[in-house]
Amino acid sequence: MNAEVRYAYSGRRSTFASLRLAVLLFLADPQWLIPSMIAPVIFGIVSFELFRGYGTYYLTYAILGAGMMSMWGQTLYGSGWATSQDRNFGTLEPTIQAPTAYVYVVLGRVLWNVVSGLIGGAIVYAVVVAVAGSPPALPDPLAFVVLFVFVMLTLAAVGVVFAAFYVYTRYAGFIQNIGEFAFYVGTGCMFPVILLPFWTNPIALFFPPTWALDALRYASIPGYVGFSWGFWPDVLGAVVTTTAYLVLAGSVFHRVERHVLEAGNLSDY
């Protein structure tokens, strides 16, 4: 019993320490301000000007598109880089060999990415609303906020899976740069997936944000036509796929930890 309590306490301490270190690293080298907070604001203002006068909910589309860009840049991309930075710093094997499960270290980084992504989304919202002169027309503002946060969690789930699998490659940065905008477009961050060629839709449904973003648009844009099954199946699909991603990430991290404990390093990858 005492061992279980110590393990849980150690997990909480590791998560908090990882979160604190992620904040300090961000403040020391805030390069993410450009892709996750500054660039999305510019895109949001441009989108607003392009779609000005296209209906009651054009402002919502502009905010969602730019807000998702900010959330993607920090939450998904940053979380996917969570293990690659350990490889670059030479701290991956020692961290995995520590008594606390490595997933707690990644969790702390992901939590900061979620928070900073929400901050970026809030900045996008505030600037675009200031330029527009009025807030967007939202049927249920509370549901919009809850689903917005939920989208962040689905993005973070994908980021954790990326972080787990990137242990097995030295080309994580290359893969992320190649797939960055493909994922951004393919999951509906920029515009609804149904506007893409039909053959892309089944592929997009493998990713939790596709379901969550479709649900968010159903809840915030009256008359929106997305996937034919509607809002609640979207929510259910997002929950199921997010859970599956987290289970997959946990399994991969467990396998990585066993390999390091047996071999002593990750030099094979």
C-alpha positions, 0 to 999 in steps of 0.5 A: 500500500505504501509503495502504491502511495509513493508511486502516485506521489512520485508521479504527481511530483514528476508531472508538476516538475515536467510542467514547471520545466516546460514553462521555464523553457518556453519563457527562456526561448519563446519561439512558439509565440510566432507559429502558435500566437502571432501567425494565427492572429494574422490569419484570423484577421485576413479570414475575417476580411475575406469573409466579411459580409458572407453571413451571420456566422462568418466571424465564427468560421474565422475565429475557429480556423485561426484558433485551431491553427494556434491550438495545433501549433502548440498542442499537437506539434509541441506534444509530438516533440515532447520526447524528441527534445529528450533525445536531443538533450541526451536525457531520454534514457536516464529519464526513462530509467527513473523510478517514475513512469516516463508517461508522467514526464510527457504528461507535464509537457502536454499539460503546458501545451494545452494551457498555452494553446488555450492562451493562443486561442483566447488571443486569437478570439480577442484580437479578431473580435476587436477588429470585427467590433462585436463578438461572434453569434453563438447559440450556446457560448458555454457549449462552445467553450466546453467543446473548444477545450475538448478539441484541445484534449483530442489534439493532445491525445494525438500529440502523446501518440506522436511523442511515444512513436517518435522514440523509434525514429531520429527524423521526428522533426522532418516527419512533423514538418512534412505532415504539419499542414496535411494534418491541419487541413485533413482533420478539419482545422482550417475548414470542414472535412466534407469539403475535401474529396470523399476518399479523404473522409475515412482517413480523417476519421481515424483522428480524434480532432476530426470528430471533435471539430465537426461537433464544435461546428454543429454546436456553434453554427446553426444550419451547419452541414457536416458528417451526416450522423450529426452532433452526438455521434461526433462527440461519441466518436471523439471520446472513443478515438481519444481513449484509443489513442491514449491507450495506444500511447500508454502501451508504446511507452510501456514497451519503450520503458521495458526495452530501455531497462533490458538493453540500457539504451535506445541506440538501436533507434 
